[in-house]
């Protein structure tokens, strides 16, 4: 959209980036049907009706670089429709849809309104890893990622059910650089901010 003042995402883009898997522009590279978490600003919200008469919604999700059309089907709208407001900053978990050759679509499955985004990059990082998944190779990979991105944020490792380790200050990280790599290595749900 066109903004007379600064874009509403300026100042929170770093905090938003930590909550998504990729930018809207990068979603174009994903395969049809892939699940991804995108984030940005809701614009152009329109509520529509299906042939059966059920309400659904369509909106544009806009980050600082690009936009994508998001479709919210009746079941998801029923559960999460109250979260849909123009100009709300959200993350949307959903599926890439390439059925229409002329445009890329995104089918929403979960919508989260982001309020009070922490604009500092020194908030702690929590990594949840099942004990069985902590192979020597995974530990080595985790250590490498943390060491490659030194910063201010403390790291807490949640192992299995209830065991929490605070890693040494040597392993404090820069969230903006470490989180995307950690999500690839450990899975999106393993990284908690």
C-alpha positions in Angstrom: 0.0 0.0 0.0 0.9 3.7 0.0 1.7 5.3 3.3 2.0 9.0 3.9 4.2 8.4 7.0 6.6 5.5 7.5 5.4 1.9 6.7 3.8 0.4 9.8 6.3 -2.5 9.7 9.3 -0.2 10.0 10.8 -0.6 13.5 9.3 -4.0 14.1 10.7 -5.8 11.0 13.5 -7.4 13.0 11.1 -8.8 15.6 8.7 -10.0 12.8 11.5 -11.7 10.9 12.2 -13.8 14.0 8.6 -15.2 13.9 8.5 -16.2 10.2 10.1 -18.8 8.1 10.7 -16.6 5.1 9.7 -13.3 3.5 6.7 -13.1 1.2 9.1 -12.6 -1.8 11.0 -15.9 -0.8 7.6 -17.8 -0.6 7.5 -17.5 -4.4 10.3 -20.1 -4.5 8.4 -22.6 -2.4 6.7 -25.6 -4.0 3.0 -26.0 -4.4 1.4 -27.3 -1.2 4.4 -26.5 1.1 3.6 -25.3 4.6 5.2 -22.0 5.6 4.8 -19.2 8.2 4.7 -15.7 6.7 4.3 -12.4 8.4 3.2 -8.9 7.6 0.4 -6.4 7.5 -3.2 -7.3 6.6 -4.5 -5.0 3.9 -7.5 -5.1 1.5 -9.6 -7.5 3.8 -12.7 -8.7 2.1 -15.3 -11.1 3.4 -17.0 -13.3 0.8 -19.4 -16.2 0.7 -18.9 -19.7 -0.7 -21.4 -21.4 -3.0 -22.8 -23.1 0.1 -23.4 -19.7 1.8 -20.5 -20.0 4.3 -18.4 -16.9 5.0 -14.8 -16.9 4.0 -12.2 -14.1 3.7 -9.5 -12.9 1.4 -6.8 -10.3 2.2 -3.4 -9.2 1.1 -0.4 -10.0 3.4 2.2 -7.3 2.9 5.7 -7.3 4.2 8.4 -4.6 3.4 9.3 -6.2 0.1 6.3 -7.9 -1.4 2.6 -9.0 -1.1 0.7 -12.2 -1.4 -3.1 -12.9 -1.5 -4.2 -15.0 1.4 -7.5 -17.0 1.4 -9.1 -17.9 4.7 -11.6 -20.7 4.2 -14.8 -21.0 6.4 -13.5 -23.4 9.0 -10.4 -21.3 9.7 -12.5 -18.1 9.6 -15.0 -19.4 12.1 -12.1 -20.2 14.6 -9.9 -17.2 13.8 -11.9 -14.6 11.9 -12.0 -12.2 14.9 -8.3 -11.7 14.4 -8.7 -10.3 10.9 -8.6 -6.5 10.9 -7.0 -4.3 8.2 -3.6 -3.0 9.3 -3.1 -5.7 11.9 0.5 -7.1 12.0 0.2 -10.9 11.9 1.9 -14.2 11.2 0.0 -16.6 9.0 0.8 -20.3 8.9 -0.5 -21.9 5.7 0.0 -23.6 2.3 1.4 -22.2 -0.9 -1.2 -22.6 -3.7 0.0 -22.6 -7.3 -3.1 -24.0 -8.9 -3.8 -20.7 -10.7 -1.0 -20.2 -13.2 -1.3 -16.4 -13.2 -0.8 -15.8 -9.5 0.6 -17.3 -6.3 -1.9 -17.9 -3.5 -1.7 -18.7 0.2 -4.2 -20.8 2.1 -4.3 -19.7 5.8 -4.5 -22.4 8.5 -3.5 -20.4 11.5 -3.4 -16.6 12.1 -1.6 -14.9 15.0 -1.9 -11.2 15.8 1.4 -9.8 16.9 1.0 -7.3 19.6 3.7 -5.6 21.6 6.5 -6.8 19.4 9.8 -6.7 21.2 12.0 -4.4 19.0 15.1 -5.3 21.0 17.1 -8.2 19.7 18.4 -9.3 23.1 15.3 -11.3 24.2 16.2 -14.9 25.2 16.0 -17.7 22.7 14.4 -21.0 23.8 15.1 -24.2 21.8 12.9 -27.2 22.4 14.6 -30.5 21.4 13.4 -34.0 22.2 16.1 -36.0 24.1 16.0 -38.7 21.4 16.8 -36.1 18.7 20.0 -34.9 20.3 22.5 -37.0 18.3 26.2 -36.0 18.4 25.8 -34.7 14.8 22.8 -32.5 15.9 24.7 -31.2 18.9 27.7 -30.3 16.7 25.4 -28.6 14.2 23.7 -26.6 17.0 27.0 -25.5 18.4 28.2 -24.4 15.0 25.1 -22.3 14.3 25.2 -20.6 17.7 29.0 -19.9 17.4 28.6 -18.5 13.8 26.1 -15.9 15.0 27.3 -14.3 18.3 25.1 -11.7 19.9 23.3 -10.5 23.0 20.5 -13.1 23.4 20.9 -15.9 26.0 20.0 -19.4 24.8 18.0 -21.9 26.8 17.8 -25.5 25.7 14.7 -27.4 26.7 15.5 -31.1 26.5 12.7 -33.7 26.6 10.2 -33.2 29.4 11.1 -30.5 31.8 14.9 -30.3 31.7 16.1 -26.8 30.9 19.7 -25.8 30.3 20.9 -22.2 30.2 23.8 -22.2 27.8 27.1 -20.4 28.7 27.5 -16.7 27.6 29.8 -17.9 24.9 26.7 -19.1 23.1 24.7 -15.9 23.2 23.4 -15.2 19.7 22.2 -12.6 17.3 18.5 -13.7 16.9 18.1 -12.2 13.4 20.9 -14.3 12.0 20.6 -17.4 14.1 16.9 -18.1 14.1 16.4 -18.9 10.4 19.2 -21.4 10.4 18.0 -23.0 13.7 14.5 -23.4 12.3 16.0 -25.2 9.3 18.1 -27.4 11.5 15.7 -28.2 14.3 12.2 -27.4 12.8 10.1 -24.3 13.1 8.3 -25.4 16.3 11.6 -26.1 18.1 12.5 -22.4 18.1 10.6 -20.3 20.7 11.1 -16.5 21.1 
